[in-house]
């Protein structure tokens, strides 16, 4: 299932380490603090355990959001760059 991972991590080092971890899972960066990609249930569970170590400050948070087919089909991305939520999804240029 496709997932969207969005985070706000205050510590620069932890933020960089988190991004590298997400890349090791094969996820693709779509914004500075957002990644998307396929995660099976086992990988999602493992990832959710691993990312806990990056939440240190009271303001830190990480969202791991599964996207159902309907969510993907009805999502709207407004962008000047043409970035897609998933391949061939709808993008409105600002």
VENGI-V249835 format. One record per residue. N is the residue number from 1. OMEGA is omega in radians with two decimals (none if undefined). Layout:
n->(N;N)
omega->(OMEGA;OMEGA)
This chain:
n->(1;2;3;4;5;6;7;8;9;10;11;12;13;14;15;16;17;18;19;20;21;22;23;24;25;26;27;28;29;30;31;32;33;34;35;36;37;38;39;40;41;42;43;44;45;46;47;48;49;50;51;52;53;54;55;56;57;58;59;60;61;62;63;64;65;66;67;68;69;70;71;72;73;74;75;76;77;78;79;80;81;82;83;84;85;86;87;88;89;90;91;92;93;94)
omega->(3.10;3.13;3.00;3.12;-3.11;-3.08;3.02;-3.11;-3.01;-3.09;-3.09;-3.12;3.12;3.12;3.12;3.12;3.10;3.13;3.13;3.08;-3.14;3.09;3.11;3.06;3.12;3.14;-3.07;3.11;3.09;3.03;-3.11;-3.11;3.14;3.10;3.06;3.07;-3.11;2.98;3.02;-3.09;3.12;3.12;3.11;3.13;3.12;3.13;-3.12;3.06;-3.08;-3.04;-3.13;-3.11;-3.14;-3.13;-3.06;-3.08;3.14;3.13;-3.10;3.05;3.12;3.09;3.02;-2.94;3.04;-3.14;3.10;-3.12;3.14;3.11;-3.14;-3.10;-3.09;3.14;3.07;3.08;3.07;-2.98;2.98;-3.05;-3.12;3.11;-3.11;3.02;2.98;-3.11;3.12;3.06;-3.07;3.09;3.04;3.13;-3.11;none)
